Amino acid sequence: MLTGDLVRLRPLEPSDAELMWRWNNDPEVGRWMFGSYPESLAQIARRFEELPRNSYAIAFFGIEPLHEQRLIGSVRLRDAEPETGAAELDLRIGDKEYWGRGYATDTVRVICRYGFAEMRLHRIRLSVVAENVAAHRVYEKAGFVVEGREREAFRRDGTWHDMVLMGLLEGELR
């Protein structure tokens, strides 16, 4: 298990599928998330039955509070390439009871430590909707810096939004 001050990261289990399905269907949780077309619980359950083993290419974890066995979100490093030493970070705190209490920041620190130390990454990148102020704050606290902007790259509720590209280099984690 990977642990921080507030969270423990653990591999996802097939039994986590129903909770993920609920978060996928909560408009508040999914407001700024990239999403595909709606999926049924059966489709998500099937995908969770077939989750690939964590590897260099993708490390996908459930997030639990350090002293509880309760899934509150998920985090992953994906598209890792040994040639570039880079991976993309995705984070979701699905349990709204844990929003704004430091769990996202601690999760980012834990997964980035793992990426740099165990996966031997040199950089971790992410993209976040410009209006997602809470996410920007989390990433900046961990040391991520703005590296660019994709104009009108995300559409939600009929409106186009810019995406802010952020990056963190090995040695910059706070």
Secondary structure as GFF3:
##gff-version 3
##sequence-region A 1 174
A	DSSP	beta_strand	2	3	.	.	.	ID=ss1
A	DSSP	beta_strand	7	11	.	.	.	ID=ss2
A	DSSP	three_ten_helix	14	16	.	.	.	ID=ss3
A	DSSP	alpha_helix	17	24	.	.	.	ID=ss4
A	DSSP	alpha_helix	41	49	.	.	.	ID=ss5
A	DSSP	beta_strand	58	65	.	.	.	ID=ss6
A	DSSP	beta_strand	73	81	.	.	.	ID=ss7
A	DSSP	beta_strand	86	93	.	.	.	ID=ss8
A	DSSP	three_ten_helix	96	98	.	.	.	ID=ss9
A	DSSP	alpha_helix	103	117	.	.	.	ID=ss10
A	DSSP	beta_strand	123	129	.	.	.	ID=ss11
A	DSSP	alpha_helix	133	142	.	.	.	ID=ss12
A	DSSP	beta_strand	145	156	.	.	.	ID=ss13
A	DSSP	beta_strand	159	169	.	.	.	ID=ss14
###
